[in-house]
Amino acid sequence: MNAPASPSSVTVFGIPNCDTVKKARTWLQTQGIEHRFHDFKKQGVPPEALDRWLAAAGWELLVNRKGTTWRGLDDSLRAGVTDVPSARALLLAHASVIKRPVVEWADGRITVGFDPVAWAAA
């Protein structure tokens, strides 16, 4: 098993009251992996980080079409999300539409969502 990452080398992005984010943070703690938490609600979505996520994971994975925020958007706004630029604009304006958590790992990987089996394998 790898040594625990330093606190600044793993960053979890999300919303603190999101159940999936809570599960992910608890999992990291039980594995002894220190991390920094970036709260979308208080700190916003860093545009440069969003660009990294879009390049690594793709806009289709980052846009959470199952959440209440997405369903609450105007139909024309949802229909207008068809590529990276339109998704980027939406995600910057509506952070709650980002699938959570987004994790930037010490080795440079970026993951979207919480998958304990995949995380343990990595």
JOVENRA-V189311 format. One record per pair of residues at least 6 apart in sequence whose ideal C-beta (glycine too) atoms are under 6 Angstrom apart, sorted by the first residue. I is the first residue (numbers start at 1). J is the second residue. Records with the same first field share a line. If there is no record, write none. Layout:
I: J, J
This chain:
4: 32, 33
5: 33, 106
7: 34, 36
8: 36
9: 106
10: 35, 105, 106
11: 36, 38, 104
12: 35, 37, 101, 103
13: 38, 102
14: 21, 100, 101
15: 40, 41
16: 39
18: 100
20: 100, 114
21: 100, 101
23: 114
24: 101, 114
27: 116
28: 35
40: 95
45: 92, 95
53: 62, 102, 110
54: 84
56: 110
57: 110, 112
59: 84, 87
61: 112
62: 98, 99
63: 87
64: 70, 97, 99
69: 94, 96, 97
70: 97
80: 86
81: 87, 90
91: 98
99: 112, 113
102: 112
103: 111
104: 110
